[in-house]
Every structure is written in structure tokens, then in C-alpha cells.
Amino acid sequence: MTTDALLIAFLALVYLTSLFGLAYLSDRNILPVSVTRSPVLHALAQGTFISAWGYYGIFSLAQTHGYGALAYYLGTGALLLFAPFILIPMTRIANQFQLNSFADLLAFRFPTASLGKWVTVVLLLSAMPLMALQIKAVVEAWSIAVAPNRTEIGFSPLFAVLFVATVCSFAVIFGTGRINQNGLVVTLAAESVLKLAGIVSLGGVAIFSVFNGPGDLDQWLVAHPEQMNIVYQVLGQDNSPWLVLIFLSGSLLMPHAFNYNNGRKLQIRSLRIGSWLIPLYLMLMALPLFPIIWAAESLNAPYIGTDYIALGVALALENPVLLTIIVLGGLSAATGTMVLMLLTLSTMTLNHLILPRTGLPSEMSLYKWLAKWQRIAVIALAILALLSALVMSDASLTALAFTAFMGTLQLIPALIGLVLWPEARGRAIAYGIYVGAALWAMTMLIPTFIGVSSFNLELFNLSLSFGSDHWQNALALSFGANLAVLAVVHGTSSQHEQERESALLCGLNDESVPSMMRLVALTPQAMIEGLTPAL
């Protein structure tokens, strides 16, 4: 099957243009406010944490780790399972004190520790492989669609530049310098629906077109028992618990997942609706996973064993419509993730890296000055992401995803100290992050960046392998050292008075403070009567 490159490029342009149009209509309130401010829409917008790796790369993980690949969905589901203990308290603190990122939250919770700056640096380093993954997935999927007979998957720098420029333009126009971001939320929700439609469509074709229904699929599996073993095969050892932990940290702390800029007033209600809507969304994304793999095996489709087995099924069926739907679904997944990451990272960079060094303006309007610097930060981050994609173009999507998620894993102790641990010492958490992040950079980030997937290191007369091919060792070393340093420093230091006061304000103690009480008053007199006891 041959596919017209210009046709796919035109459809991609039409899709991206429609996103601009949808955002414009939402910002101008041409679309009903009841729709743009709907908690259901905001809950669907949270589906952006299913990035291009969750759309393409999950298939290669399933082919090597079997059911362990479902940890990607279980990790995110566990996030919502513990929403009353983690997400809702974080959202309450963010809403109450007008905090827009995880770095802001930690800077407030631990005012004596310079956590905000270092957490921003860790998240920036973690985000680069994940943004490179989005660019790589879009470019390689496009190259496969337009040249299916090519023996190697191509990477076009020109197409990468065009994609990054488009995403950067969207983020600058509809995301920076705006208080009302309804347009951004609506487009993110639309992208979540489109990528779900792509996977479900392919799953439906696999079950009812390739196998003529579930019954025929069962008979095929009975006749080919080795294919059923794909579900149960686990290369090396069973790493499912570690995978759940990695994906849980990614779905909690990755900048595109942890974003309080959208619909702040609806965030709590959106989380409550998302507690059932997002698990349903994840289940629908997960159900077609193995049927698509079995369909590829049945068809002897191209790209089996790679990240792009979904495209291989469409190519084997010679179905250009299905191929286009899959490509646009991947484009949708990558676009939503990139836009949110650029906006959230630019805000953190501005707050914790730029403002402390430049100070506030004396003549220009503060909001115009902040918007200008955020736009500069968005463009700079987009360029860094593009350079990362060009440098790491040989790395697999799974290697890039694991490298990124393991960086955010180093922040899990800080998250626990934020919402569950009132006695936490900021110094202990900071030192743990320093050590854990340094080891993660040495054993995962730098090797992936320079194209080394495996290397040996002598530690205490032991020869250990690290790199993306041995991510388990890198995880155990970096996260284990993080926890060990945290425990030692915590046991040998005392909590500062400011940290105790911050814990009290965050509601981590049993004591009640006036700032935690809600004032319900409909008239000025009622406000006076309600505030009098506290004042």
C-alpha cells in the first residue's frame, strides 16, 4: 500500500488548524460556557498524560513484558484510587495559596530548603526525554505512513521542526499571558477523545475484521498457544511492581500531568468526576492492546516487535483510512502533551530560575512582562526539546519514557512530605533528591542522551549494568540512595519552625487554624459576624 505524503501532511495540517479554531471559538465564548467550563470536559483534558508513548510505545512494552505493560494503566488508576489522600489535598493547597506547579508547592511547604529551584531543574531534565519522545513518535509515524516499504524507520529533521514550530505557536498564542484558558482545555479534551477513537477503532478492526469476532479470536489463540504466551512472558524478572511505581510517579509529577493552570475553580469537582471517568478511559485504551498485537501476528504485519505495530496492522490490511486515523491519533497524543509541558515548564522556569535573577520590572506592566518572559521560556524550551529529539533520535520510545519517568520518581518522597508527612524535614528531602537525581542522571539520562543503552560499572567489588536496557539496576541504585540519604539526614536533623507552620497551613496536623476555615457569608454583615471571632 502506498500513501500520498502530501495527503497525510494536508490532513495533519487540517487537524492542527482545527485545534487553533476550536481554541479560538472557546476563548471568544462562541462555544457555550456550559460546555467549555464543564467538569466532564476538564476531566477528559486530564487524559493528556497518555502521551505518544502510551499510544505507540506501550505495544513494544507489551511484547516484551506481557501483562506487565498494563502497569502503565494500573499506575495511573492507582493515582485516582488515592485521589482523596494525594490529589485532592494537593489541589486544595494549590487553590488556597494560588500555587501553580509542584515546585511552587514544595517551595511553600519547605520554605527553608531551596527545593523549588532544584525540583524545577529535575523536572526540566526529566521532561526533555519525554518531549523528545513526542517529536520522535510523530516524525517516525509520518515516515512509516508515507514510505511503508522502507527497511528502516526514518526521522525527518524538517518535519520535526515543523511540528515543534506549530506546537510552540499554539502554546504561545493560547496558553501564555492568559487568565482564561478555556480554549486550551477544550482542545486538550478533544485530543483525548481523538486518540481514544484511534486505538478503539484499530481494536475493533483487529477483532471484527482480522478475526471475525471474539469467538474466532479464541479459536485462533487455541490453534496458536505460543501467541497467548505473549500475555504471560516477562523478560528477565517480573518487574510489574516497579513499573507501577514508575508510571505512578510519571502520572503524578510529570509537568503535563501536574498542571493547575486549567480551570482551577473546577479542579476538585473535575477530580471527583475523573475518579470514575479516567479509569473508564484507561480501560478502553487498554482493552485493544493484546488483540492488536495478535492481529499483527496473524497478518504477519510489518513493524512487529517495534513501537509502531499499530501502524503495521493498518499497512497489512492496506487500509489508508485506518492508517490516517492512527497517525492523527498519535499526532493528537503528542500535541496535547507537548503543549501542556511547555506551558507548565515555562511557568516553573519563570518562577524559580528567571525571576530570582532578574527581579520585577519598574516601568513595564507586570502582567505584560511576565507574559513576555513566559513566551521566551516556551520558545527556548521548544528549541531544547527539538535538539534533544535530534540527539536522541536513535533511542527507542520506551527507553526515553523510562528515562523521563525515573527522573520524576526521585520526587516521590517530596510528594509524601507535602501531603502526608507533617514531620518531614526539607533538608532531608532536598539531600535525597540531590543524590537520587545525580545517580539517575549518571545511570540513565546521560547514557540515553549519548546513545548508550548499556554499560558496566564496578561498585563495591560488584559489576553492575546500567542504562535503559538495565533500568531496574538504575532504579534500585538511584531511588534506594535517595531514600537512604533522606532517612539519615531526617534522623540527624530537626524540623524548622517555618516547616511546622507550613505543615499546619497545609492541613497536615490535627490542629485547626483560621486560614483553614471556610467563611460562608452572603451579606457584608454576615462577613463581619463570621470574621469577628478570628480577628
C-alpha positions as CSV (number, residue, x, y, z in Angstrom):
1,M,0.0,0.0,0.0
2,T,1.3,3.4,-0.9
3,T,0.0,6.5,0.8
4,D,0.3,10.1,-0.5
5,A,2.7,12.0,1.7
6,L,1.1,15.3,0.7
7,L,-2.4,14.0,1.6
8,I,-1.3,12.9,5.1
9,A,0.6,16.2,5.6
10,F,-2.5,18.1,4.4
11,L,-4.8,16.2,6.9
12,A,-2.4,16.8,9.7
13,L,-2.4,20.5,8.8
14,V,-6.2,20.5,8.8
15,Y,-6.3,18.8,12.2
16,L,-3.8,21.2,13.8
17,T,-5.7,24.2,12.2
18,S,-8.9,22.9,13.6
19,L,-7.3,22.9,17.1
20,F,-6.5,26.6,16.6
21,G,-10.0,27.2,15.5
22,L,-11.6,25.3,18.4
23,A,-9.4,27.2,20.9
24,Y,-10.3,30.5,19.3
25,L,-14.0,29.8,19.4
26,S,-13.7,28.8,23.1
27,D,-11.7,31.9,24.1
28,R,-14.2,34.1,22.3
29,N,-17.1,32.4,24.2
30,I,-18.7,31.4,20.9
31,L,-19.0,27.9,22.2
32,P,-21.4,27.7,25.2
33,V,-19.8,28.4,28.6
34,S,-21.7,25.4,30.0
35,V,-19.5,23.2,27.6
36,T,-16.2,24.9,28.0
37,R,-16.4,25.0,31.8
38,S,-17.9,21.6,32.1
39,P,-16.2,19.4,34.8
40,V,-16.5,16.4,32.4
41,L,-14.5,18.3,29.8
42,H,-11.9,19.2,32.4
43,A,-11.7,15.6,33.5
44,L,-11.2,14.5,29.9
45,A,-8.4,17.1,29.5
46,Q,-6.5,15.1,32.1
47,G,-6.2,12.4,29.5
48,T,-3.1,14.2,28.2
49,F,-1.0,12.1,30.5
50,I,-1.5,9.4,27.9
51,S,1.3,10.7,25.7
52,A,2.6,9.4,22.4
53,W,4.4,6.6,24.3
54,G,1.1,5.4,25.7
55,Y,-0.3,5.4,22.2
56,Y,2.6,3.8,20.3
57,G,5.3,2.6,22.7
58,I,3.0,0.7,25.0
59,F,2.8,-2.0,22.3
60,S,6.6,-2.7,22.4
61,L,6.5,-2.9,26.2
62,A,3.6,-5.4,26.0
63,Q,5.5,-7.6,23.5
64,T,8.5,-7.8,25.9
65,H,6.8,-7.6,29.4
66,G,3.4,-9.2,28.7
67,Y,0.8,-8.2,31.2
68,G,3.4,-6.1,32.9
69,A,2.6,-3.4,30.3
70,L,-0.8,-3.0,32.0
71,A,1.1,-1.4,34.9
72,Y,1.0,1.8,32.8
73,Y,-2.7,1.9,33.2
74,L,-2.7,0.5,36.7
75,G,-0.2,3.2,37.8
76,T,-2.5,5.9,36.6
77,G,-5.5,4.2,38.0
78,A,-3.8,4.0,41.4
79,L,-3.3,7.7,41.2
80,L,-7.1,8.2,41.1
81,L,-7.7,5.4,43.7
82,F,-5.7,7.5,46.1
83,A,-7.1,10.8,45.0
84,P,-8.7,11.6,48.4
85,F,-5.3,11.2,50.0
86,I,-3.0,12.8,47.4
87,L,-4.6,14.6,44.5
88,I,-7.4,16.4,46.4
89,P,-5.1,17.6,49.2
90,M,-2.6,18.9,46.7
91,T,-5.4,20.7,44.7
92,R,-6.8,22.2,47.9
93,I,-3.4,23.6,48.9
94,A,-2.7,24.9,45.4
95,N,-6.1,26.6,45.2
96,Q,-5.9,28.1,48.7
97,F,-2.5,29.6,48.2
98,Q,-2.5,30.2,44.4
99,L,0.3,27.7,43.6
100,N,0.6,26.6,40.0
101,S,3.2,23.8,40.0
102,F,4.8,21.1,42.1
103,A,7.9,23.3,42.5
104,D,5.7,26.1,43.9
105,L,4.0,23.7,46.3
106,L,7.3,22.4,47.7
107,A,8.7,25.9,48.0
108,F,5.7,26.8,50.1
109,R,5.7,23.6,52.1
110,F,9.5,23.7,52.9
111,P,10.4,27.4,52.9
112,T,13.8,26.8,54.5
113,A,15.0,24.5,51.7
114,S,15.8,25.6,48.2
115,L,13.6,22.8,46.8
116,G,11.7,24.9,44.3
117,K,14.8,25.6,42.2
118,W,16.2,22.1,42.3
119,V,12.8,20.5,41.7
120,T,12.4,22.7,38.6
121,V,15.8,21.5,37.4
122,V,14.9,17.8,37.9
123,L,11.6,18.3,36.1
124,L,13.3,20.1,33.2
125,L,15.8,17.3,32.8
126,S,13.1,14.7,33.1
127,A,10.9,16.5,30.6
128,M,13.5,16.6,27.8
129,P,13.4,12.9,27.0
130,L,9.6,12.8,27.2
131,M,9.3,15.8,24.8
132,A,11.9,14.3,22.5
133,L,9.7,11.1,22.6
134,Q,6.7,13.1,21.3
135,I,8.6,14.6,18.5
136,K,10.2,11.3,17.5
137,A,6.9,9.5,17.6
138,V,5.2,12.0,15.3
139,V,8.0,12.2,12.8
140,E,8.6,8.4,12.7
141,A,4.9,7.6,12.4
142,W,4.7,10.0,9.5
143,S,7.7,8.5,7.8
144,I,6.2,5.0,8.1
145,A,2.9,6.1,6.7
146,V,4.4,7.8,3.6
147,A,7.1,5.2,2.9
148,P,5.8,1.8,4.3
149,N,8.3,-0.2,2.3
150,R,11.3,1.4,3.8
151,T,13.5,-1.1,5.7
152,E,14.5,1.4,8.4
153,I,12.2,3.9,10.3
154,G,13.2,7.3,9.1
155,F,13.5,10.6,11.1
156,S,13.0,13.8,9.1
157,P,14.5,16.9,10.9
158,L,12.4,19.2,8.7
159,F,9.2,17.6,9.7
160,A,10.3,17.7,13.4
161,V,11.0,21.4,13.0
162,L,7.5,22.0,11.5
163,F,5.8,20.0,14.3
164,V,7.7,21.8,17.1
165,A,7.0,25.2,15.5
166,T,3.3,24.5,15.3
167,V,3.0,23.3,18.8
168,C,5.1,26.2,20.1
169,S,2.9,28.7,18.2
170,F,-0.2,27.1,19.8
171,A,1.3,27.3,23.3
172,V,2.3,30.9,22.8
173,I,-1.0,32.1,21.4
174,F,-3.5,30.2,23.6
175,G,-1.5,29.4,26.7
176,T,0.7,32.3,27.7
177,G,-0.4,35.6,29.2
178,R,-4.0,34.4,29.6
179,I,-6.2,34.1,32.7
180,N,-9.0,32.4,30.7
181,Q,-7.6,29.2,29.2
182,N,-10.9,27.6,28.2
183,G,-9.6,27.2,24.7
184,L,-6.7,25.2,25.8
185,V,-8.8,22.9,28.0
186,V,-11.3,22.3,25.2
187,T,-8.6,21.3,22.7
188,L,-6.9,19.0,25.2
189,A,-10.3,17.3,25.8
190,A,-10.8,16.9,22.1
191,E,-7.3,15.4,21.7
192,S,-8.1,12.9,24.5
193,V,-11.2,11.8,22.6
194,L,-9.4,11.6,19.3
195,K,-6.5,9.3,20.5
196,L,-9.1,7.1,22.2
197,A,-11.0,6.9,19.0
198,G,-7.8,5.9,17.1
199,I,-7.0,3.0,19.5
200,V,-10.6,1.8,19.8
201,S,-11.1,1.9,16.0
202,L,-7.9,-0.2,15.5
203,G,-9.0,-2.6,18.2
204,G,-12.4,-3.0,16.6
205,V,-10.8,-3.7,13.2
206,A,-8.5,-6.2,14.8
207,I,-11.3,-8.2,16.5
208,F,-14.1,-8.0,13.9
209,S,-12.2,-7.6,10.6
210,V,-9.0,-9.6,11.1
211,F,-10.6,-12.3,13.4
212,N,-14.3,-12.0,12.5
213,G,-15.2,-11.6,16.2
214,P,-14.2,-12.7,19.7
215,G,-15.1,-16.3,19.0
216,D,-12.8,-16.6,16.0
217,L,-10.0,-14.9,18.1
218,D,-10.4,-17.5,20.8
219,Q,-10.1,-20.3,18.2
220,W,-7.0,-18.7,16.7
221,L,-5.4,-18.5,20.2
222,V,-6.2,-22.2,20.8
223,A,-4.6,-23.0,17.5
224,H,-1.6,-20.8,18.3
225,P,-0.9,-21.2,22.0
226,E,2.5,-19.5,21.7
227,Q,0.7,-16.3,20.9
228,M,-1.2,-16.5,24.2
229,N,2.2,-16.7,25.9
230,I,2.8,-13.1,24.9
231,V,0.5,-12.1,27.7
232,Y,2.5,-14.1,30.3
233,Q,6.0,-13.6,29.0
234,V,8.2,-11.4,31.1
235,L,11.8,-10.9,30.0
236,G,14.2,-11.4,32.9
237,Q,12.2,-11.0,36.1
238,D,8.8,-9.8,36.9
239,N,9.1,-6.0,37.2
240,S,5.4,-5.2,37.3
241,P,5.5,-3.6,40.8
242,W,8.4,-1.4,39.8
243,L,6.6,-0.5,36.6
244,V,3.5,0.6,38.6
245,L,5.7,2.8,40.8
246,I,7.5,4.4,37.8
247,F,4.2,5.1,35.9
248,L,2.5,6.3,39.1
249,S,5.3,8.9,39.6
250,G,5.0,9.9,36.0
251,S,1.3,10.3,36.1
252,L,1.6,12.3,39.3
253,L,4.6,14.5,38.8
254,M,5.3,14.9,35.1
255,P,4.6,18.5,34.1
256,H,2.0,17.7,31.6
257,A,0.1,15.7,34.2
258,F,0.6,18.0,37.2
259,N,-0.9,21.2,35.9
260,Y,-3.1,23.6,37.9
261,N,-3.4,26.3,35.4
262,N,-6.5,24.9,33.7
263,G,-9.9,25.5,35.3
264,R,-8.6,26.0,38.9
265,K,-12.1,26.5,40.3
266,L,-13.3,23.3,38.8
267,Q,-10.3,21.2,39.7
268,I,-11.8,19.5,42.8
269,R,-15.1,18.6,41.1
270,S,-13.2,17.5,38.0
271,L,-11.1,15.2,40.1
272,R,-14.3,13.7,41.6
273,I,-15.7,13.1,38.1
274,G,-12.4,11.9,36.9
275,S,-12.2,9.3,39.7
276,W,-14.6,7.2,37.5
277,L,-14.3,8.8,34.1
278,I,-10.5,8.4,33.8
279,P,-10.4,4.7,34.9
280,L,-13.1,4.1,32.2
281,Y,-10.9,5.9,29.7
282,L,-7.9,3.9,30.7
283,M,-9.8,0.6,30.5
284,L,-11.0,1.5,26.9
285,M,-7.4,2.3,26.0
286,A,-6.1,-0.9,27.5
287,L,-8.7,-3.4,26.1
288,P,-7.5,-3.4,22.5
289,L,-3.8,-3.8,23.4
290,F,-3.3,-7.5,23.1
291,P,-5.9,-8.1,20.3
292,I,-4.0,-5.6,18.2
293,I,-0.7,-7.5,18.8
294,W,-2.4,-10.8,17.9
295,A,-3.9,-9.3,14.8
296,A,-0.4,-8.1,13.7
297,E,1.0,-11.6,14.4
298,S,-1.9,-13.2,12.4
299,L,-1.3,-10.9,9.4
300,N,2.4,-11.1,9.7
301,A,2.3,-7.3,9.7
302,P,5.4,-5.1,9.3
303,Y,7.0,-3.5,12.4
304,I,6.2,-6.4,14.7
305,G,8.5,-6.0,17.7
306,T,8.7,-2.2,17.3
307,D,6.8,0.7,18.8
308,Y,4.7,1.1,15.7
309,I,2.9,-2.3,15.5
310,A,-0.4,-0.4,15.3
311,L,0.7,1.2,12.0
312,G,1.8,-2.2,10.8
313,V,-1.7,-3.6,11.2
314,A,-3.2,-0.8,9.0
315,L,-0.4,-1.3,6.4
316,A,-1.0,-5.1,6.3
317,L,-4.7,-4.5,5.8
318,E,-4.0,-1.9,3.1
319,N,-6.5,0.4,4.8
320,P,-5.4,4.0,4.2
321,V,-8.3,5.4,6.2
322,L,-7.4,3.4,9.3
323,L,-3.7,4.3,8.8
324,T,-4.6,8.0,8.7
325,I,-6.8,7.7,11.8
326,I,-3.9,6.1,13.7
327,V,-1.4,8.7,12.6
328,L,-3.7,11.6,13.6
329,G,-4.4,9.9,16.9
330,G,-0.7,9.8,17.6
331,L,-0.3,13.4,16.5
332,S,-3.1,14.3,18.9
333,A,-1.4,12.5,21.8
334,A,1.9,14.2,21.2
335,T,0.4,17.6,20.6
336,G,-1.5,17.7,23.9
337,T,1.5,16.5,25.9
338,M,3.9,19.0,24.3
339,V,1.6,22.0,24.8
340,L,1.0,21.3,28.4
341,M,4.6,20.5,29.2
342,L,5.8,23.7,27.5
343,L,3.4,25.8,29.5
344,T,3.9,24.2,32.8
345,L,7.7,24.1,32.5
346,S,7.8,27.7,31.3
347,T,5.9,28.8,34.4
348,M,8.2,26.9,36.7
349,T,11.3,28.2,34.9
350,L,10.0,31.8,35.2
351,N,9.1,31.5,38.9
352,H,12.2,29.6,40.1
353,L,15.0,30.3,37.7
354,I,14.4,33.6,35.9
355,L,12.6,35.8,38.4
356,P,15.1,35.3,41.2
357,R,17.9,36.6,38.9
358,T,16.1,39.4,37.0
359,G,13.7,40.9,39.6
360,L,10.5,42.6,38.8
361,P,10.1,45.4,36.2
362,S,10.0,49.0,37.3
363,E,8.3,50.5,34.2
364,M,6.6,47.8,32.1
365,S,3.3,46.4,33.2
366,L,3.9,43.3,35.5
367,Y,1.5,41.1,33.5
368,K,2.9,42.1,30.1
369,W,6.4,41.5,31.5
370,L,5.5,38.0,32.8
371,A,3.8,37.1,29.6
372,K,6.8,38.2,27.6
373,W,9.2,36.1,29.6
374,Q,6.9,33.1,29.6
375,R,6.7,33.3,25.8
376,I,10.5,33.4,25.7
377,A,10.7,30.4,28.0
378,V,8.2,28.5,25.9
379,I,10.3,29.1,22.7
380,A,13.6,28.2,24.4
381,L,12.1,25.0,25.9
382,A,10.7,24.0,22.5
383,I,14.2,24.5,20.9
384,L,15.8,22.4,23.6
385,A,13.2,19.7,23.1
386,L,13.9,19.7,19.4
387,L,17.6,19.5,19.9
388,S,17.1,16.6,22.4
389,A,15.0,14.8,19.8
390,L,17.7,15.2,17.2
391,V,20.4,14.0,19.5
392,M,18.4,11.1,20.9
393,S,16.7,10.0,17.6
394,D,18.3,6.5,17.9
395,A,16.8,5.8,21.3
396,S,13.6,3.8,21.5
397,L,10.3,5.3,22.7
398,T,10.4,3.0,25.8
399,A,13.9,4.0,26.7
400,L,13.0,7.7,26.5
401,A,9.8,7.1,28.6
402,F,11.6,5.1,31.3
403,T,14.4,7.7,31.5
404,A,11.9,10.5,32.0
405,F,9.6,8.7,34.5
406,M,12.6,7.6,36.6
407,G,13.6,11.2,37.0
408,T,10.2,12.1,38.4
409,L,10.4,9.1,40.7
410,Q,13.1,10.9,42.7
411,L,10.4,13.4,43.8
412,I,8.1,10.9,45.3
413,P,9.5,11.4,48.9
414,A,8.9,15.2,48.5
415,L,5.3,14.4,47.4
416,I,4.8,12.3,50.5
417,G,6.2,15.1,52.7
418,L,3.9,17.6,51.0
419,V,0.6,15.9,51.7
420,L,1.1,13.0,54.2
421,W,4.1,13.7,56.4
422,P,3.9,16.7,58.7
423,E,7.2,15.8,60.4
424,A,9.2,15.9,57.1
425,R,12.4,17.9,57.0
426,G,13.0,19.9,53.9
427,R,16.8,19.5,54.2
428,A,16.4,15.7,54.3
429,I,14.1,15.6,51.3
430,A,16.4,18.0,49.4
431,Y,19.6,16.0,50.0
432,G,17.7,12.8,49.0
433,I,16.7,14.4,45.7
434,Y,20.2,15.7,45.1
435,V,21.8,12.3,45.4
436,G,19.0,10.3,43.7
437,A,18.8,12.7,40.8
438,A,22.6,12.7,40.3
439,L,22.7,8.9,40.2
440,W,19.7,8.9,37.9
441,A,21.5,11.3,35.5
442,M,24.6,9.2,35.5
443,T,23.0,5.8,35.1
444,M,20.0,6.7,32.8
445,L,19.8,10.3,31.5
446,I,23.4,10.8,30.2
447,P,23.7,7.3,28.7
448,T,20.4,7.7,26.8
449,F,21.5,11.2,25.7
450,I,24.7,10.0,24.2
451,G,23.2,6.8,22.7
452,V,24.5,4.2,25.2
453,S,21.8,1.7,26.2
454,S,24.1,-0.5,28.4
455,F,27.3,-0.1,30.3
456,N,29.0,-1.8,33.3
457,L,30.1,-0.1,36.5
458,E,32.2,-1.5,39.3
459,L,30.5,-0.8,42.7
460,F,31.8,-2.4,45.9
461,N,33.6,-5.2,44.0
462,L,30.4,-5.9,42.1
463,S,30.0,-5.4,38.3
464,L,26.6,-3.9,37.7
465,S,25.0,-3.0,34.3
466,F,23.1,0.3,33.9
467,G,21.4,2.2,31.1
468,S,18.0,1.8,29.5
469,D,18.5,-1.9,28.9
470,H,19.1,-2.4,32.7
471,W,16.7,0.2,34.1
472,Q,16.0,-2.0,37.1
473,N,19.5,-1.5,38.4
474,A,19.4,2.2,37.7
475,L,16.1,2.5,39.6
476,A,17.3,0.5,42.6
477,L,20.6,2.5,42.9
478,S,19.1,6.0,42.4
479,F,15.9,5.6,44.3
480,G,17.5,3.5,47.0
481,A,20.2,6.1,47.6
482,N,17.6,8.8,47.7
483,L,15.7,7.0,50.5
484,A,18.8,6.2,52.4
485,V,20.1,9.8,52.4
486,L,16.7,11.0,53.3
487,A,16.5,8.7,56.3
488,V,20.0,9.6,57.6
489,V,19.5,13.3,57.3
490,H,16.0,13.2,58.8
491,G,17.2,11.2,61.8
492,T,20.1,13.7,62.4
493,S,18.3,17.0,61.9
494,S,15.4,18.8,63.5
495,Q,12.4,20.4,61.9
496,H,12.4,24.2,61.5
497,E,9.7,26.4,62.9
498,Q,8.7,27.6,59.4
499,E,8.3,24.0,58.3
500,R,6.0,23.3,61.2
501,E,3.9,26.4,60.4
502,S,3.7,25.4,56.7
503,A,2.6,21.9,57.6
504,L,-0.1,23.4,59.8
505,L,-1.3,25.7,56.9
506,C,-1.3,22.7,54.6
507,G,-3.6,20.9,57.0
508,L,-1.2,18.1,57.8
509,N,-1.8,18.4,61.6
510,D,-4.8,17.7,63.6
511,E,-4.9,21.3,64.9
512,S,-7.2,23.8,63.2
513,V,-6.1,27.3,62.1
514,P,-8.3,30.1,61.0
515,S,-7.0,30.0,57.4
516,M,-8.3,26.5,57.0
517,M,-11.9,27.5,57.9
518,R,-14.4,28.4,55.2
519,L,-16.3,31.6,55.5
520,V,-19.9,31.2,54.2
521,A,-21.4,34.7,54.0
522,L,-23.9,36.2,51.6
523,T,-24.0,39.8,53.0
524,P,-21.4,42.2,54.4
525,Q,-23.0,41.9,57.9
526,A,-22.6,38.1,57.8
527,M,-19.0,38.5,56.8
528,I,-18.4,40.8,59.8
529,E,-20.0,38.4,62.1
530,G,-18.1,35.4,60.7
531,L,-14.7,37.2,60.8
532,T,-15.1,38.7,64.3
533,P,-14.1,35.6,66.3
534,A,-11.0,35.1,64.3
535,L,-9.9,38.7,64.4
